[in-house]
Amino acid sequence: MKSTHRQAARAKRHLVTTYGLLDTLFARPDAPMPEEKRRHQLTRMYGGLHSLETAPAPTPDDWRVVSDAVNLMETLVMDMQICEDASGLLSDAVAALALAGARHLETGAAIRLNAQDIHIVRAVLADYSAMLEILSERTMTECHRRTERRVAEIHAGKSRPHDVQVVAV
């Protein structure tokens, strides 16, 4: 019989992340991410939101990239406490995206946000965009690592009171 400690360690090793520890250590602590990395993130994020707003059939990937950006902002605010949610819209954006994903899973309808939710999510994404331009590359790579770790913990059943899980979108 195998040790549960070894099984847990093995499972943890299989987590594939966007940035590793070395990426964070070698990232610049005094300058934002390079322009091309920021542009790539923002293009995907706003492209996903545009699809959720206007595309005839938004894809789960559109929903996922928008949710990822909101999750990254949530990490900056709640876990790293680098910035604050002055507007109070972050939890509303999380709830709006969770509701859209859950509605898609239950009914099979297109993944959509209502008009109010679009404004809420757009405001949170604007805040994330501003943070991406200001915060150092090292801070943002650490934010990615923490967010991916938190999402993996949620999928493993270790959620915190404010966490929301939508399965298989």
C-alpha positions in Angstrom: 0.0 0.0 0.0 1.3 3.4 -1.0 1.7 6.3 1.4 -0.9 9.0 1.1 1.9 11.5 1.5 3.6 10.2 -1.6 0.4 10.2 -3.5 -0.3 13.8 -2.6 3.3 14.8 -3.5 3.0 13.0 -6.9 -0.3 14.7 -7.6 1.1 18.1 -6.8 4.0 17.5 -9.2 1.6 17.1 -12.1 0.2 20.6 -11.8 1.2 22.4 -15.0 1.4 26.2 -14.5 1.9 29.1 -16.8 4.9 30.3 -14.8 7.2 28.3 -12.6 9.3 29.3 -9.6 12.3 30.1 -11.8 10.1 32.3 -14.0 9.1 34.3 -10.9 12.7 34.4 -9.5 14.1 35.7 -12.8 11.2 38.1 -13.5 12.1 41.8 -13.2 11.1 43.1 -9.7 11.3 46.7 -10.9 9.4 46.8 -14.2 6.1 45.6 -15.6 5.8 42.6 -17.8 7.2 43.1 -21.3 4.8 44.8 -23.6 4.1 41.7 -25.8 3.1 39.6 -22.8 0.8 42.3 -21.5 -0.7 42.8 -24.9 -1.3 39.1 -25.3 -3.1 38.8 -22.0 -5.2 41.9 -22.6 -6.1 40.8 -26.2 -7.3 37.4 -25.1 -9.1 38.8 -22.1 -11.0 41.5 -24.0 -11.5 39.2 -27.0 -13.2 36.7 -24.7 -15.4 39.4 -23.2 -16.3 40.7 -26.6 -17.4 37.1 -27.6 -19.5 36.8 -24.4 -21.2 40.0 -25.3 -21.8 39.7 -29.1 -20.8 36.3 -30.6 -23.7 34.0 -31.7 -22.2 31.1 -29.8 -19.4 32.1 -27.3 -17.0 29.2 -26.6 -16.1 27.9 -23.2 -12.6 29.2 -23.9 -14.0 32.7 -24.1 -15.6 32.3 -20.7 -12.5 30.7 -19.3 -10.1 33.6 -20.3 -12.4 36.2 -18.8 -12.8 34.0 -15.7 -9.0 33.7 -15.5 -8.5 37.4 -15.5 -11.1 37.9 -12.8 -9.5 35.1 -10.8 -6.1 36.9 -11.2 -7.6 40.1 -9.9 -9.2 38.2 -7.0 -5.7 36.9 -6.1 -4.2 40.4 -6.2 -7.0 41.7 -3.9 -7.7 38.9 -1.5 -4.6 36.7 -1.3 -1.7 39.0 -2.1 -3.5 42.1 -0.7 -1.5 44.3 -3.2 -4.6 46.3 -4.2 -8.1 46.8 -3.0 -11.5 46.4 -4.6 -12.6 50.0 -4.0 -15.7 49.6 -6.3 -16.8 46.4 -4.5 -17.5 44.8 -7.9 -15.0 41.9 -7.7 -17.3 39.5 -5.9 -20.2 40.5 -8.2 -18.0 39.7 -11.2 -17.1 36.3 -9.8 -20.8 35.6 -9.1 -21.8 36.8 -12.6 -19.3 34.5 -14.4 -20.2 31.6 -12.1 -23.9 32.0 -12.9 -23.2 32.3 -16.6 -21.1 29.1 -16.5 -23.6 27.2 -14.4 -26.5 28.3 -16.6 -24.6 27.0 -19.7 -24.0 23.6 -18.0 -27.6 23.2 -16.8 -29.5 24.3 -19.9 -26.9 24.1 -22.7 -27.7 27.8 -23.6 -25.0 30.0 -24.9 -22.7 31.4 -22.2 -24.0 35.0 -21.8 -23.8 37.8 -19.3 -26.7 40.2 -18.8 -26.2 43.9 -19.4 -25.5 44.7 -15.7 -23.1 41.8 -15.4 -21.3 42.9 -18.6 -20.6 46.4 -17.0 -19.5 44.7 -13.7 -17.1 42.3 -15.5 -15.8 45.1 -17.8 -15.0 47.3 -14.8 -13.1 44.5 -13.0 -11.2 43.7 -16.2 -10.3 47.4 -16.5 -8.9 47.3 -13.0 -6.9 44.2 -13.9 -5.6 45.9 -17.0 -4.4 48.8 -14.9 -2.7 46.5 -12.4 -1.0 44.7 -15.3 0.5 48.0 -16.5 1.7 49.1 -13.0 2.8 46.0 -11.1 6.2 44.4 -11.6 6.7 41.3 -13.7 7.7 39.4 -10.6 4.5 40.3 -8.8 2.4 39.2 -11.8 4.1 35.9 -12.3 3.7 35.2 -8.6 0.0 36.1 -8.9 -0.4 33.6 -11.8 1.3 30.9 -9.8 -0.9 31.5 -6.7 -4.1 31.7 -8.8 -3.3 28.4 -10.6 -2.5 26.8 -7.3 -5.8 28.0 -5.8 -7.8 26.8 -8.8 -6.1 23.4 -8.5 -7.0 23.3 -4.8 -10.6 24.1 -5.6 -10.7 21.3 -8.1 -9.2 19.0 -5.4 -12.1 19.9 -3.0 -10.1 22.3 -0.8 -12.1 25.5 -1.3 -12.4 28.6 0.9 -15.6 30.3 1.8 -15.5 32.8 -1.0 -14.5 30.3 -3.7 -16.9 29.3 -6.5 -16.5 26.2 -8.7 -18.1 25.7 -12.1 -17.3 22.2 -13.4 -16.5 21.4 -17.0 -17.2 24.5 -18.9 
